[in-house]
Amino acid sequence: MFNFVCGYCKHVFSGYDSSIINVSEVMGCPNCGLSVRKADCDILVRPSSERYRDLDAVMSSSWFHFTFVDDWFNVVTGKGQLTPAVHVGTFDAAVERGRDAINYYDTPTNDLYEIRFKPGTKFDDLIHSDKENRWEERASDLPYDAARYVNKYESPGSISIICDPRVLEVVAVHNLPALTTPGQLATV
Ligand SMILES: [Zn+2]
């Protein structure tokens, strides 16, 4: 369930987002009674991620991806037609996800990728309420280079991005356990 904000009366109500591709789907607002298109609703975003409603802020910020996969970026970008769509998120969300994961698995690779979007990356204007399964398979399935969504599970309310990895460039690869705050990145 997600909290939507009615595009007409600004009432906040819960709903289930079954599709982020079909944004023309309508929902009934329980307050004003109007049928509102998902595309005309806003969704609640954590205050810490509010700045990412602005695509300039998205483009000028670092994003993060945690992985156990050795040489992850070259692996995902080297698959040609089979290039998978990948997910990146805020520093806090990626570290939270990584810390949870390394409590369960003992692997030699615990990499936190710091990445940026290449100039000219085409984003969907909408912020979606979760990733959509149909988007997960291939980068070529994405209707845009990248789209923002609010994660349903870890860090609900924070913004994540699903994208074609070929629109990313790696700034640095950090060892997760060495990090505690974004401020430490400069000294890693
Ligand atoms: Zn309403």
Backbone and ligand atoms as CSV (ligand in chain L), in Angstrom:
chain,resi,resn,atom,element,x,y,z
A,1,MET,N,N,0.843,-1.194,0.000
A,1,MET,CA,C,0.000,0.000,0.000
A,1,MET,C,C,0.881,1.249,0.000
A,2,PHE,N,N,0.415,2.260,-0.701
A,2,PHE,CA,C,1.158,3.506,-0.752
A,2,PHE,C,C,0.241,4.659,-0.373
A,3,ASN,N,N,0.829,5.746,0.055
A,3,ASN,CA,C,0.040,6.936,0.308
A,3,ASN,C,C,0.108,7.846,-0.907
A,4,PHE,N,N,-1.059,8.080,-1.485
A,4,PHE,CA,C,-1.175,8.970,-2.629
A,4,PHE,C,C,-1.743,10.304,-2.158
A,5,VAL,N,N,-1.474,11.328,-2.895
A,5,VAL,CA,C,-2.046,12.638,-2.611
A,5,VAL,C,C,-2.945,12.989,-3.791
A,6,CYS,N,N,-4.231,13.167,-3.529
A,6,CYS,CA,C,-5.195,13.483,-4.596
A,6,CYS,C,C,-4.753,14.732,-5.343
A,7,GLY,N,N,-4.731,14.631,-6.661
A,7,GLY,CA,C,-4.283,15.754,-7.464
A,7,GLY,C,C,-5.254,16.915,-7.477
A,8,TYR,N,N,-6.480,16.696,-6.970
A,8,TYR,CA,C,-7.490,17.760,-6.987
A,8,TYR,C,C,-7.665,18.395,-5.610
A,9,CYS,N,N,-7.966,17.557,-4.590
A,9,CYS,CA,C,-8.274,18.136,-3.266
A,9,CYS,C,C,-7.103,18.007,-2.282
A,10,LYS,N,N,-6.023,17.343,-2.687
A,10,LYS,CA,C,-4.818,17.163,-1.865
A,10,LYS,C,C,-5.035,16.234,-0.674
A,11,HIS,N,N,-6.154,15.529,-0.650
A,11,HIS,CA,C,-6.376,14.545,0.399
A,11,HIS,C,C,-5.368,13.405,0.247
A,12,VAL,N,N,-4.856,12.917,1.387
A,12,VAL,CA,C,-3.917,11.795,1.362
A,12,VAL,C,C,-4.688,10.504,1.595
A,13,PHE,N,N,-4.514,9.558,0.724
A,13,PHE,CA,C,-5.198,8.271,0.901
A,13,PHE,C,C,-4.298,7.131,0.452
A,14,SER,N,N,-4.627,5.927,0.933
A,14,SER,CA,C,-3.805,4.764,0.611
A,14,SER,C,C,-4.363,4.024,-0.585
A,15,GLY,N,N,-3.483,3.444,-1.340
A,15,GLY,CA,C,-3.914,2.650,-2.473
A,15,GLY,C,C,-2.801,1.707,-2.871
A,16,TYR,N,N,-3.152,0.707,-3.636
A,16,TYR,CA,C,-2.131,-0.217,-4.099
A,16,TYR,C,C,-1.789,0.105,-5.534
A,17,ASP,N,N,-0.505,0.239,-5.792
A,17,ASP,CA,C,-0.071,0.568,-7.148
A,17,ASP,C,C,0.333,-0.709,-7.870
A,18,SER,N,N,-0.537,-1.196,-8.719
A,18,SER,CA,C,-0.262,-2.459,-9.409
A,18,SER,C,C,0.562,-2.250,-10.665
A,19,SER,N,N,0.636,-1.042,-11.135
A,19,SER,CA,C,1.369,-0.800,-12.372
A,19,SER,C,C,1.888,0.617,-12.391
A,20,ILE,N,N,3.159,0.744,-12.718
A,20,ILE,CA,C,3.661,2.103,-12.865
A,20,ILE,C,C,3.820,2.457,-14.334
A,21,ILE,N,N,3.484,1.536,-15.208
A,21,ILE,CA,C,3.509,1.879,-16.625
A,21,ILE,C,C,2.176,2.494,-17.009
A,22,ASN,N,N,1.091,1.857,-16.523
A,22,ASN,CA,C,-0.238,2.355,-16.859
A,22,ASN,C,C,-0.632,3.474,-15.902
A,23,VAL,N,N,-0.007,4.623,-16.062
A,23,VAL,CA,C,-0.294,5.734,-15.160
A,23,VAL,C,C,-1.621,6.407,-15.475
A,24,SER,N,N,-2.301,5.966,-16.537
A,24,SER,CA,C,-3.615,6.532,-16.834
A,24,SER,C,C,-4.709,5.815,-16.042
A,25,GLU,N,N,-4.326,4.760,-15.307
A,25,GLU,CA,C,-5.277,4.043,-14.463
A,25,GLU,C,C,-5.926,5.027,-13.475
A,26,VAL,N,N,-7.230,4.844,-13.209
A,26,VAL,CA,C,-7.909,5.790,-12.318
A,26,VAL,C,C,-8.189,5.164,-10.962
A,27,MET,N,N,-8.192,6.008,-9.954
A,27,MET,CA,C,-8.528,5.599,-8.592
A,27,MET,C,C,-9.574,6.587,-8.078
A,28,GLY,N,N,-10.427,6.121,-7.175
A,28,GLY,CA,C,-11.424,7.012,-6.585
A,28,GLY,C,C,-10.869,7.674,-5.348
A,29,CYS,N,N,-10.904,9.009,-5.307
A,29,CYS,CA,C,-10.461,9.709,-4.099
A,29,CYS,C,C,-11.564,9.597,-3.043
A,30,PRO,N,N,-11.235,9.081,-1.837
A,30,PRO,CA,C,-12.272,8.910,-0.813
A,30,PRO,C,C,-12.768,10.229,-0.225
A,31,ASN,N,N,-12.087,11.311,-0.479
A,31,ASN,CA,C,-12.516,12.598,0.075
A,31,ASN,C,C,-13.408,13.374,-0.882
A,32,CYS,N,N,-12.895,13.654,-2.072
A,32,CYS,CA,C,-13.678,14.476,-3.003
A,32,CYS,C,C,-14.529,13.621,-3.936
A,33,GLY,N,N,-14.274,12.311,-3.938
A,33,GLY,CA,C,-15.108,11.428,-4.730
A,33,GLY,C,C,-14.783,11.403,-6.210
A,34,LEU,N,N,-13.856,12.224,-6.620
A,34,LEU,CA,C,-13.507,12.259,-8.028
A,34,LEU,C,C,-12.657,11.045,-8.402
A,35,SER,N,N,-12.769,10.643,-9.631
A,35,SER,CA,C,-11.863,9.626,-10.152
A,35,SER,C,C,-10.598,10.344,-10.612
A,36,VAL,N,N,-9.498,9.957,-10.028
A,36,VAL,CA,C,-8.251,10.651,-10.359
A,36,VAL,C,C,-7.290,9.683,-11.022
A,37,ARG,N,N,-6.636,10.182,-12.045
A,37,ARG,CA,C,-5.623,9.368,-12.700
A,37,ARG,C,C,-4.390,9.287,-11.804
A,38,LYS,N,N,-3.739,8.120,-11.786
A,38,LYS,CA,C,-2.504,8.009,-11.011
A,38,LYS,C,C,-1.517,9.097,-11.393
A,39,ALA,N,N,-1.503,9.400,-12.681
A,39,ALA,CA,C,-0.535,10.391,-13.153
A,39,ALA,C,C,-0.793,11.768,-12.553
A,40,ASP,N,N,-2.045,11.996,-12.061
A,40,ASP,CA,C,-2.366,13.287,-11.466
A,40,ASP,C,C,-2.233,13.269,-9.945
A,41,CYS,N,N,-1.885,12.102,-9.398
A,41,CYS,CA,C,-1.667,12.000,-7.957
A,41,CYS,C,C,-0.193,12.168,-7.655
A,42,ASP,N,N,0.079,12.659,-6.475
A,42,ASP,CA,C,1.444,12.724,-6.009
A,42,ASP,C,C,1.601,11.595,-4.998
A,43,ILE,N,N,2.819,11.207,-4.686
A,43,ILE,CA,C,3.021,10.218,-3.643
A,43,ILE,C,C,3.939,10.792,-2.586
A,44,LEU,N,N,3.804,10.254,-1.372
A,44,LEU,CA,C,4.567,10.810,-0.273
A,44,LEU,C,C,6.027,10.375,-0.358
A,45,VAL,N,N,6.899,11.334,-0.206
A,45,VAL,CA,C,8.342,11.104,-0.283
A,45,VAL,C,C,8.946,11.573,1.033
A,46,ARG,N,N,9.906,10.822,1.537
A,46,ARG,CA,C,10.586,11.233,2.768
A,46,ARG,C,C,11.172,12.635,2.628
A,47,PRO,N,N,11.129,13.420,3.718
A,47,PRO,CA,C,11.717,14.770,3.644
A,47,PRO,C,C,13.157,14.752,3.158
A,48,SER,N,N,13.910,13.712,3.533
A,48,SER,CA,C,15.318,13.646,3.123
A,48,SER,C,C,15.486,13.447,1.616
A,49,SER,N,N,14.423,12.985,0.956
A,49,SER,CA,C,14.505,12.764,-0.491
A,49,SER,C,C,13.723,13.792,-1.295
A,50,GLU,N,N,13.094,14.732,-0.620
A,50,GLU,CA,C,12.252,15.712,-1.324
A,50,GLU,C,C,13.018,16.442,-2.431
A,51,ARG,N,N,14.307,16.687,-2.184
A,51,ARG,CA,C,15.066,17.445,-3.181
A,51,ARG,C,C,15.160,16.704,-4.518
A,52,TYR,N,N,14.970,15.394,-4.485
A,52,TYR,CA,C,15.091,14.628,-5.725
A,52,TYR,C,C,13.833,14.673,-6.590
A,53,ARG,N,N,12.842,15.483,-6.168
A,53,ARG,CA,C,11.745,15.787,-7.096
A,53,ARG,C,C,12.279,16.644,-8.242
A,54,ASP,N,N,13.391,17.298,-7.975
A,54,ASP,CA,C,14.027,18.148,-8.972
A,54,ASP,C,C,15.071,17.319,-9.725
A,55,LEU,N,N,14.888,17.179,-11.035
A,55,LEU,CA,C,15.805,16.339,-11.800
A,55,LEU,C,C,17.222,16.910,-11.843
A,56,ASP,N,N,17.340,18.230,-11.700
A,56,ASP,CA,C,18.688,18.801,-11.629
A,56,ASP,C,C,19.419,18.281,-10.391
A,57,ALA,N,N,18.674,18.126,-9.289
A,57,ALA,CA,C,19.278,17.588,-8.063
A,57,ALA,C,C,19.653,16.120,-8.246
A,58,VAL,N,N,18.822,15.397,-8.969
A,58,VAL,CA,C,19.136,13.992,-9.261
A,58,VAL,C,C,20.426,13.896,-10.069
A,59,MET,N,N,20.505,14.756,-11.087
A,59,MET,CA,C,21.658,14.690,-12.000
A,59,MET,C,C,22.964,15.164,-11.350
A,60,SER,N,N,22.854,16.020,-10.358
A,60,SER,CA,C,24.078,16.571,-9.760
A,60,SER,C,C,24.486,15.826,-8.490
A,61,SER,N,N,23.780,14.749,-8.177
A,61,SER,CA,C,24.073,14.000,-6.948
A,61,SER,C,C,24.687,12.648,-7.270
A,62,SER,N,N,25.405,12.107,-6.302
A,62,SER,CA,C,25.859,10.724,-6.386
A,62,SER,C,C,24.724,9.797,-5.976
A,63,TRP,N,N,24.676,8.636,-6.598
A,63,TRP,CA,C,23.720,7.577,-6.253
A,63,TRP,C,C,24.515,6.331,-5.929
A,64,PHE,N,N,23.851,5.362,-5.298
A,64,PHE,CA,C,24.597,4.238,-4.747
A,64,PHE,C,C,23.924,2.907,-5.050
A,65,HIS,N,N,24.776,1.892,-5.189
A,65,HIS,CA,C,24.284,0.531,-5.407
A,65,HIS,C,C,25.188,-0.421,-4.644
A,66,PHE,N,N,24.580,-1.262,-3.816
A,66,PHE,CA,C,25.349,-2.262,-3.073
A,66,PHE,C,C,25.265,-3.601,-3.794
A,67,THR,N,N,26.374,-4.325,-3.840
A,67,THR,CA,C,26.353,-5.622,-4.529
A,67,THR,C,C,27.369,-6.596,-3.956
A,68,PHE,N,N,27.059,-7.892,-4.091
A,68,PHE,CA,C,28.018,-8.962,-3.795
A,68,PHE,C,C,28.760,-9.390,-5.060
A,69,VAL,N,N,28.341,-8.877,-6.208
A,69,VAL,CA,C,28.880,-9.355,-7.488
A,69,VAL,C,C,30.236,-8.700,-7.776
A,70,ASP,N,N,31.229,-9.533,-7.956
A,70,ASP,CA,C,32.557,-9.025,-8.258
A,70,ASP,C,C,32.547,-8.320,-9.621
A,71,ASP,N,N,33.145,-7.128,-9.687
A,71,ASP,CA,C,33.220,-6.370,-10.939
A,71,ASP,C,C,31.818,-6.085,-11.501
A,72,TRP,N,N,30.885,-5.763,-10.612
A,72,TRP,CA,C,29.459,-5.645,-10.954
A,72,TRP,C,C,29.182,-4.745,-12.162
A,73,PHE,N,N,29.785,-3.563,-12.180
A,73,PHE,CA,C,29.415,-2.617,-13.239
A,73,PHE,C,C,29.797,-3.138,-14.619
A,74,ASN,N,N,30.982,-3.727,-14.725
A,74,ASN,CA,C,31.378,-4.288,-16.017
A,74,ASN,C,C,30.537,-5.495,-16.394
A,75,VAL,N,N,30.092,-6.234,-15.393
A,75,VAL,CA,C,29.228,-7.387,-15.661
A,75,VAL,C,C,27.895,-6.929,-16.253
A,76,VAL,N,N,27.244,-5.951,-15.602
A,76,VAL,CA,C,25.902,-5.565,-16.070
A,76,VAL,C,C,25.931,-4.772,-17.376
A,77,THR,N,N,27.007,-4.039,-17.612
A,77,THR,CA,C,27.041,-3.242,-18.843
A,77,THR,C,C,27.624,-4.031,-20.013
A,78,GLY,N,N,28.111,-5.252,-19.743
A,78,GLY,CA,C,28.757,-6.024,-20.787
A,78,GLY,C,C,27.888,-7.085,-21.429
A,79,LYS,N,N,26.580,-6.985,-21.199
A,79,LYS,CA,C,25.700,-8.059,-21.656
A,79,LYS,C,C,24.958,-7.757,-22.952
A,80,GLY,N,N,25.253,-6.631,-23.583
A,80,GLY,CA,C,24.632,-6.338,-24.873
A,80,GLY,C,C,23.110,-6.327,-24.798
A,81,GLN,N,N,22.463,-7.117,-25.639
A,81,GLN,CA,C,20.993,-7.172,-25.678
A,81,GLN,C,C,20.398,-7.597,-24.347
A,82,LEU,N,N,21.174,-8.318,-23.547
A,82,LEU,CA,C,20.664,-8.856,-22.285
A,82,LEU,C,C,20.928,-7.925,-21.101
A,83,THR,N,N,21.359,-6.700,-21.383
A,83,THR,CA,C,21.650,-5.756,-20.300
A,83,THR,C,C,20.467,-5.637,-19.349
A,84,PRO,N,N,20.687,-5.930,-18.067
A,84,PRO,CA,C,19.581,-5.840,-17.109
A,84,PRO,C,C,19.320,-4.391,-16.687
A,85,ALA,N,N,18.075,-4.102,-16.335
A,85,ALA,CA,C,17.796,-2.835,-15.666
A,85,ALA,C,C,18.363,-2.940,-14.259
A,86,VAL,N,N,18.946,-1.856,-13.762
A,86,VAL,CA,C,19.522,-1.882,-12.419
A,86,VAL,C,C,18.858,-0.819,-11.546
A,87,HIS,N,N,19.024,-1.000,-10.242
A,87,HIS,CA,C,18.430,-0.083,-9.270
A,87,HIS,C,C,19.524,0.623,-8.493
A,88,VAL,N,N,19.401,1.916,-8.363
A,88,VAL,CA,C,20.317,2.683,-7.524
A,88,VAL,C,C,19.475,3.496,-6.549
A,89,GLY,N,N,20.098,3.902,-5.446
A,89,GLY,CA,C,19.330,4.627,-4.440
A,89,GLY,C,C,20.174,5.642,-3.714
A,90,THR,N,N,19.583,6.176,-2.662
A,90,THR,CA,C,20.306,7.130,-1.841
A,90,THR,C,C,21.398,6.410,-1.061
A,91,PHE,N,N,22.352,7.164,-0.573
A,91,PHE,CA,C,23.424,6.583,0.243
A,91,PHE,C,C,22.838,5.794,1.411
A,92,ASP,N,N,21.929,6.430,2.155
A,92,ASP,CA,C,21.367,5.774,3.339
A,92,ASP,C,C,20.678,4.462,2.994
A,93,ALA,N,N,19.899,4.463,1.926
A,93,ALA,CA,C,19.167,3.251,1.558
A,93,ALA,C,C,20.118,2.146,1.119
A,94,ALA,N,N,21.155,2.518,0.371
A,94,ALA,CA,C,22.100,1.508,-0.111
A,94,ALA,C,C,22.902,0.910,1.039
A,95,VAL,N,N,23.288,1.753,1.989
A,95,VAL,CA,C,24.053,1.247,3.139
A,95,VAL,C,C,23.163,0.370,4.016
A,96,GLU,N,N,21.922,0.802,4.205
A,96,GLU,CA,C,20.985,0.019,5.010
A,96,GLU,C,C,20.785,-1.359,4.377
A,97,ARG,N,N,20.616,-1.350,3.062
A,97,ARG,CA,C,20.429,-2.609,2.343
A,97,ARG,C,C,21.673,-3.484,2.442
A,98,GLY,N,N,22.831,-2.869,2.288
A,98,GLY,CA,C,24.085,-3.613,2.342
A,98,GLY,C,C,24.359,-4.181,3.720
A,99,ARG,N,N,24.107,-3.373,4.725
A,99,ARG,CA,C,24.352,-3.831,6.096
A,99,ARG,C,C,23.429,-4.998,6.434
A,100,ASP,N,N,22.185,-4.914,6.006
A,100,ASP,CA,C,21.262,-6.036,6.231
A,100,ASP,C,C,21.791,-7.285,5.540
A,101,ALA,N,N,22.249,-7.115,4.309
A,101,ALA,CA,C,22.660,-8.266,3.506
A,101,ALA,C,C,23.907,-8.939,4.077
A,102,ILE,N,N,24.878,-8.140,4.528
A,102,ILE,CA,C,26.116,-8.775,4.986
A,102,ILE,C,C,25.936,-9.442,6.343
A,103,ASN,N,N,24.801,-9.200,6.994
A,103,ASN,CA,C,24.504,-9.961,8.208
A,103,ASN,C,C,24.094,-11.388,7.882
A,104,TYR,N,N,23.702,-11.615,6.637
A,104,TYR,CA,C,23.211,-12.946,6.257
A,104,TYR,C,C,24.190,-13.713,5.392
A,105,TYR,N,N,25.041,-13.009,4.686
A,105,TYR,CA,C,25.922,-13.692,3.750
A,105,TYR,C,C,27.368,-13.338,4.050
A,106,ASP,N,N,28.224,-14.315,3.863
A,106,ASP,CA,C,29.653,-14.082,4.034
A,106,ASP,C,C,30.296,-14.245,2.662
A,107,THR,N,N,30.539,-13.131,1.997
A,107,THR,CA,C,31.110,-13.188,0.652
A,107,THR,C,C,32.331,-12.277,0.590
A,108,PRO,N,N,33.241,-12.574,-0.323
A,108,PRO,CA,C,34.441,-11.741,-0.419
A,108,PRO,C,C,34.163,-10.348,-0.975
A,109,THR,N,N,33.050,-10.183,-1.698
A,109,THR,CA,C,32.749,-8.892,-2.310
A,109,THR,C,C,31.595,-8.201,-1.589
A,110,ASN,N,N,31.872,-7.032,-1.044
A,110,ASN,CA,C,30.827,-6.192,-0.434
A,110,ASN,C,C,31.026,-4.786,-0.974
A,111,ASP,N,N,30.630,-4.575,-2.205
A,111,ASP,CA,C,30.967,-3.313,-2.857
A,111,ASP,C,C,29.811,-2.327,-2.863
A,112,LEU,N,N,30.121,-1.105,-2.481
A,112,LEU,CA,C,29.155,-0.015,-2.571
A,112,LEU,C,C,29.612,0.893,-3.713
A,113,TYR,N,N,28.871,0.837,-4.817
A,113,TYR,CA,C,29.203,1.665,-5.977
A,113,TYR,C,C,28.622,3.059,-5.809
A,114,GLU,N,N,29.468,4.044,-6.024
A,114,GLU,CA,C,29.013,5.434,-6.066
A,114,GLU,C,C,28.962,5.821,-7.538
A,115,ILE,N,N,27.795,6.249,-7.994
A,115,ILE,CA,C,27.613,6.491,-9.421
A,115,ILE,C,C,26.905,7.804,-9.688
A,116,ARG,N,N,27.048,8.251,-10.908
A,116,ARG,CA,C,26.323,9.443,-11.373
A,116,ARG,C,C,25.712,9.150,-12.726
A,117,PHE,N,N,24.702,9.952,-13.056
A,117,PHE,CA,C,24.070,9.804,-14.366
A,117,PHE,C,C,24.815,10.640,-15.399
A,118,LYS,N,N,25.001,10.050,-16.570
A,118,LYS,CA,C,25.673,10.784,-17.642
A,118,LYS,C,C,24.794,11.946,-18.094
A,119,PRO,N,N,25.411,13.048,-18.500
A,119,PRO,CA,C,24.637,14.168,-19.048
A,119,PRO,C,C,23.763,13.678,-20.198
A,120,GLY,N,N,22.516,14.172,-20.233
A,120,GLY,CA,C,21.615,13.779,-21.306
A,120,GLY,C,C,20.744,12.576,-20.988
A,121,THR,N,N,20.927,11.978,-19.813
A,121,THR,CA,C,20.068,10.857,-19.415
A,121,THR,C,C,18.607,11.301,-19.402
A,122,LYS,N,N,17.753,10.530,-20.070
A,122,LYS,CA,C,16.336,10.894,-20.157
A,122,LYS,C,C,15.543,10.214,-19.050
A,123,PHE,N,N,15.025,11.040,-18.131
A,123,PHE,CA,C,14.228,10.551,-17.006
A,123,PHE,C,C,12.745,10.656,-17.303
A,124,ASP,N,N,11.985,9.698,-16.770
A,124,ASP,CA,C,10.539,9.856,-16.705
A,124,ASP,C,C,10.256,11.028,-15.757
A,125,ASP,N,N,9.323,11.884,-16.132
A,125,ASP,CA,C,8.990,13.023,-15.274
A,125,ASP,C,C,8.291,12.597,-13.979
A,126,LEU,N,N,7.583,11.476,-14.041
A,126,LEU,CA,C,6.802,11.034,-12.884
A,126,LEU,C,C,7.671,10.321,-11.858
A,127,ILE,N,N,7.300,10.464,-10.581
A,127,ILE,CA,C,7.871,9.624,-9.540
A,127,ILE,C,C,6.848,8.529,-9.261
A,128,HIS,N,N,7.263,7.297,-9.445
A,128,HIS,CA,C,6.342,6.180,-9.304
A,128,HIS,C,C,6.343,5.652,-7.874
A,129,SER,N,N,5.337,4.825,-7.568
A,129,SER,CA,C,5.210,4.390,-6.182
A,129,SER,C,C,5.898,3.064,-5.904
A,130,ASP,N,N,6.406,2.407,-6.886
A,130,ASP,CA,C,7.302,1.272,-6.661
A,130,ASP,C,C,7.787,0.781,-7.999
A,131,LYS,N,N,8.820,-0.045,-7.948
A,131,LYS,CA,C,9.274,-0.634,-9.188
A,131,LYS,C,C,8.202,-1.589,-9.695
A,132,GLU,N,N,8.210,-1.803,-10.958
A,132,GLU,CA,C,7.214,-2.667,-11.585
A,132,GLU,C,C,7.944,-3.889,-12.123
A,133,ASN,N,N,7.385,-5.080,-11.814
A,133,ASN,CA,C,8.067,-6.317,-12.198
A,133,ASN,C,C,8.414,-6.367,-13.675
A,134,ARG,N,N,7.553,-5.822,-14.505
A,134,ARG,CA,C,7.817,-5.900,-15.943
A,134,ARG,C,C,9.057,-5.112,-16.344
A,135,TRP,N,N,9.480,-4.212,-15.455
A,135,TRP,CA,C,10.656,-3.410,-15.764
A,135,TRP,C,C,11.947,-4.081,-15.367
A,136,GLU,N,N,11.865,-5.210,-14.654
A,136,GLU,CA,C,13.072,-5.721,-14.017
A,136,GLU,C,C,13.985,-6.493,-14.939
A,137,GLU,N,N,13.449,-7.011,-16.013
A,137,GLU,CA,C,14.219,-7.964,-16.796
A,137,GLU,C,C,15.337,-7.313,-17.617
A,138,ARG,N,N,14.960,-6.376,-18.458
A,138,ARG,CA,C,15.902,-5.861,-19.444
A,138,ARG,C,C,15.896,-4.333,-19.457
A,139,ALA,N,N,17.056,-3.780,-19.657
A,139,ALA,CA,C,17.119,-2.334,-19.795
A,139,ALA,C,C,16.288,-1.873,-20.996
A,140,SER,N,N,16.231,-2.708,-22.030
A,140,SER,CA,C,15.495,-2.326,-23.243
A,140,SER,C,C,13.990,-2.278,-23.006
A,141,ASP,N,N,13.500,-2.843,-21.874
A,141,ASP,CA,C,12.075,-2.774,-21.550
A,141,ASP,C,C,11.691,-1.423,-20.950
A,142,LEU,N,N,12.674,-0.663,-20.501
A,142,LEU,CA,C,12.377,0.614,-19.861
A,142,LEU,C,C,11.889,1.619,-20.903
A,143,PRO,N,N,10.770,2.308,-20.594
A,143,PRO,CA,C,10.309,3.316,-21.543
A,143,PRO,C,C,11.172,4.579,-21.545
A,144,TYR,N,N,12.055,4.703,-20.561
A,144,TYR,CA,C,12.964,5.851,-20.463
A,144,TYR,C,C,14.349,5.314,-20.108
A,145,ASP,N,N,15.344,6.175,-20.093
A,145,ASP,CA,C,16.654,5.741,-19.597
A,145,ASP,C,C,16.582,5.415,-18.110
A,146,ALA,N,N,15.787,6.204,-17.389
A,146,ALA,CA,C,15.745,6.082,-15.935
A,146,ALA,C,C,14.414,6.599,-15.404
A,147,ALA,N,N,13.963,6.030,-14.297
A,147,ALA,CA,C,12.726,6.494,-13.665
A,147,ALA,C,C,12.861,6.401,-12.147
A,148,ARG,N,N,12.335,7.430,-11.483
A,148,ARG,CA,C,12.367,7.455,-10.022
A,148,ARG,C,C,11.165,6.704,-9.465
A,149,TYR,N,N,11.374,6.040,-8.334
A,149,TYR,CA,C,10.248,5.405,-7.651
A,149,TYR,C,C,10.491,5.431,-6.148
A,150,VAL,N,N,9.392,5.321,-5.405
A,150,VAL,CA,C,9.498,5.263,-3.950
A,150,VAL,C,C,9.475,3.805,-3.538
A,151,ASN,N,N,10.518,3.382,-2.857
A,151,ASN,CA,C,10.653,1.969,-2.537
A,151,ASN,C,C,9.617,1.512,-1.523
A,152,LYS,N,N,9.060,0.349,-1.795
A,152,LYS,CA,C,7.986,-0.194,-0.958
A,152,LYS,C,C,8.544,-0.856,0.297
A,153,TYR,N,N,9.752,-1.392,0.225
A,153,TYR,CA,C,10.282,-2.178,1.332
A,153,TYR,C,C,11.330,-1.409,2.117
A,154,GLU,N,N,12.605,-1.605,1.806
A,154,GLU,CA,C,13.580,-0.923,2.658
A,154,GLU,C,C,13.484,0.583,2.408
A,155,SER,N,N,13.591,1.326,3.473
A,155,SER,CA,C,13.480,2.780,3.407
A,155,SER,C,C,12.222,3.263,2.684
A,156,PRO,N,N,11.038,2.847,3.123
A,156,PRO,CA,C,9.833,3.334,2.442
A,156,PRO,C,C,9.781,4.858,2.473
A,157,GLY,N,N,9.448,5.446,1.345
A,157,GLY,CA,C,9.368,6.896,1.272
A,157,GLY,C,C,10.614,7.541,0.709
A,158,SER,N,N,11.693,6.779,0.581
A,158,SER,CA,C,12.883,7.364,-0.039
A,158,SER,C,C,12.898,7.027,-1.528
A,159,ILE,N,N,13.587,7.822,-2.267
A,159,ILE,CA,C,13.564,7.664,-3.718
A,159,ILE,C,C,14.678,6.739,-4.194
A,160,SER,N,N,14.290,5.817,-5.057
A,160,SER,CA,C,15.244,4.960,-5.752
A,160,SER,C,C,15.070,5.204,-7.245
A,161,ILE,N,N,15.993,4.688,-8.019
A,161,ILE,CA,C,15.932,4.889,-9.467
A,161,ILE,C,C,16.208,3.574,-10.178
A,162,ILE,N,N,15.335,3.226,-11.108
A,162,ILE,CA,C,15.596,2.087,-11.979
A,162,ILE,C,C,16.103,2.649,-13.300
A,163,CYS,N,N,17.145,2.017,-13.859
A,163,CYS,CA,C,17.743,2.620,-15.049
A,163,CYS,C,C,18.489,1.592,-15.893
A,164,ASP,N,N,18.777,2.018,-17.074
A,164,ASP,CA,C,19.698,1.301,-17.950
A,164,ASP,C,C,21.112,1.599,-17.425
A,165,PRO,N,N,21.886,0.575,-17.051
A,165,PRO,CA,C,23.208,0.869,-16.461
A,165,PRO,C,C,24.138,1.620,-17.403
A,166,ARG,N,N,23.828,1.614,-18.692
A,166,ARG,CA,C,24.706,2.293,-19.652
A,166,ARG,C,C,24.600,3.813,-19.572
A,167,VAL,N,N,23.608,4.329,-18.805
A,167,VAL,CA,C,23.539,5.780,-18.608
A,167,VAL,C,C,24.289,6.200,-17.340
A,168,LEU,N,N,24.935,5.234,-16.691
A,168,LEU,CA,C,25.656,5.521,-15.450
A,168,LEU,C,C,27.152,5.597,-15.692
A,169,GLU,N,N,27.824,6.371,-14.844
A,169,GLU,CA,C,29.272,6.292,-14.786
A,169,GLU,C,C,29.688,6.122,-13.321
A,170,VAL,N,N,30.693,5.306,-13.109
A,170,VAL,CA,C,31.130,4.992,-11.752
A,170,VAL,C,C,32.060,6.089,-11.244
A,171,VAL,N,N,31.736,6.635,-10.086
A,171,VAL,CA,C,32.598,7.632,-9.437
A,171,VAL,C,C,33.649,6.928,-8.592
A,172,ALA,N,N,33.212,5.922,-7.841
A,172,ALA,CA,C,34.122,5.199,-6.954
A,172,ALA,C,C,33.452,3.907,-6.507
A,173,VAL,N,N,34.265,2.961,-6.102
A,173,VAL,CA,C,33.751,1.736,-5.483
A,173,VAL,C,C,34.301,1.694,-4.065
A,174,HIS,N,N,33.369,1.680,-3.101
A,174,HIS,CA,C,33.766,1.702,-1.696
A,174,HIS,C,C,33.561,0.335,-1.070
A,175,ASN,N,N,34.322,0.088,-0.034
A,175,ASN,CA,C,34.098,-1.111,0.748
A,175,ASN,C,C,33.070,-0.773,1.820
A,176,LEU,N,N,31.933,-1.402,1.776
A,176,LEU,CA,C,30.821,-1.017,2.637
A,176,LEU,C,C,31.165,-0.927,4.123
A,177,PRO,N,N,31.810,-1.945,4.718
A,177,PRO,CA,C,32.003,-1.876,6.168
A,177,PRO,C,C,32.815,-0.680,6.640
A,178,ALA,N,N,33.575,-0.068,5.750
A,178,ALA,CA,C,34.394,1.068,6.159
A,178,ALA,C,C,33.588,2.360,6.290
A,179,LEU,N,N,32.341,2.342,5.830
A,179,LEU,CA,C,31.574,3.577,5.757
A,179,LEU,C,C,30.548,3.692,6.867
A,180,THR,N,N,30.358,4.888,7.380
A,180,THR,CA,C,29.237,5.103,8.284
A,180,THR,C,C,28.397,6.296,7.862
A,181,THR,N,N,29.008,7.307,7.276
A,181,THR,CA,C,28.251,8.486,6.872
A,181,THR,C,C,28.734,8.951,5.501
A,182,PRO,N,N,27.889,9.706,4.770
A,182,PRO,CA,C,28.327,10.198,3.463
A,182,PRO,C,C,29.604,11.031,3.568
A,183,GLY,N,N,29.790,11.726,4.673
A,183,GLY,CA,C,30.960,12.575,4.826
A,183,GLY,C,C,32.272,11.820,4.772
A,184,GLN,N,N,32.202,10.519,5.050
A,184,GLN,CA,C,33.430,9.723,5.040
A,184,GLN,C,C,33.853,9.348,3.628
A,185,LEU,N,N,32.950,9.508,2.668
A,185,LEU,CA,C,33.279,9.052,1.327
A,185,LEU,C,C,34.549,9.713,0.810
A,186,ALA,N,N,34.728,10.986,1.126
A,186,ALA,CA,C,35.851,11.729,0.593
A,186,ALA,C,C,37.177,11.158,1.071
A,187,THR,N,N,37.153,10.474,2.203
A,187,THR,CA,C,38.427,10.005,2.772
A,187,THR,C,C,38.645,8.514,2.541
A,188,VAL,N,N,37.673,7.842,1.928
A,188,VAL,CA,C,37.825,6.402,1.688
A,188,VAL,C,C,38.840,6.166,0.580
L,1,ZN,ZN,ZN,-9.694,14.295,-3.801
